[in-house]
Amino acid sequence: MSWRLLLLSPLALLLVLFGLSNRHMVALKLWPFDLEWDTPLAVAVLLAAALAFLLGAGIAWASGLPQRRQARRMEAAAHLLEAELNELKGRLAREAGPALPAPPASR
């Protein structure tokens, strides 16, 4: 059994019970306009919760934008520094010439 199923099953049961116990009709009105929507109370509450969740997720995503931008810049700088280091190692190896043979192991 998946851990997701273990977590989502109680949540789904709670949502179903909430929906069944709140079937009273309510009228949702948009104040400045003459709009009215008759819906069960459970739908209205769950819709408001979903909108609040999406708003919070959007705010959290937007707050991480500066850190992600800085991380991309730092990653690009690290790639440039690695390329420069490899170039300098290659130049040093060419200037040093062939490596000396290893000394024989003493017995």
N, C-alpha and C positions, 0 to 999 in steps of 0.2 A: 504494500500500500504506500502510495506516495505521501511525502510530508505535506505537499500542497493540499491533497485531499483531506488530510487530517486537520489542516488549518481552515480550509474553506467550508467544510461540511457544517461545523457549528455556526459559522457566519451565515451561510445560506439558510439554515434552520431558523436562526433569529430573524432574518429578513422576511421569511415566509410567515412566521408567527406575528411579526409586526404588521405586515400587510393585511393579514386576516383579522387582526384585532382592531384595525383602524380603517374600516371601510366607509365611515361616514363621509358624505359629500361636503366639500367646502368650496366656496367661490373665491378664486384668486383674481384680484383686480389690480390692474396697472394704473396707478393714480393719475398721472397727467393725461392719460388717454382713456377712452371709453371702451377698454378691453376687459372682458371677464371670461374666466375659464373655470368651469365646474369640474372638479376632479376629486377622487378619494383622498382623504387626509394622508394616507400612507404614501401615495404618489407625490403629493406636495412636499412632504417632509424629506423623502428620499431624493427628490429632485434638488431641493435646497442644499442637502448635504453633499450631493455630487458636484454641484456648482461651487460650493465652498472648498471642496477638495481640489477641484481643478484650479481655482484661483490660488490656493496655497501652493500647489505644485508649480504653477507658473511663477510665482514670486520666488520660490526656492531655486528654480532653474535660473531665473534672471539674476539672483544674488550671486550665483556661482560664475557668471560670465567673466568678471575681471580675473579670477583665479585661473580659469581655463585659458584665457588669452595670455596671461603671464607664463603659464606652463608651456604653451606652444612656442613662445619666444625663447624660453629657457632651453627647450628641446632643440630648437634650431641653432642656438648658440653652442650647445653641447656637440652637435654634429659638426659645426665649423671647427671647434677646438679639437675634436678627434681627428678630423682631416688634417689640420695643421700639425698635430702631434705625429701622425703617421708620416707626413711629408718630412718633418724634421728627423725622425728616426731613420728614414730611408737615406736622407742626405748624410747623416752621421755615419751610417753603415758604409756608404760609398766613400766618404773621406777617410775613414779608418782603414780601409783596404781589407785584404783578406784576414780572416781571424787567425790568430796563432793556434797551432795545434795544442791540444790538451796535454799537460805533462803526463808522463807514464805513471801509472799507479805503483807506489812503492810496496814491496812485500815485507 
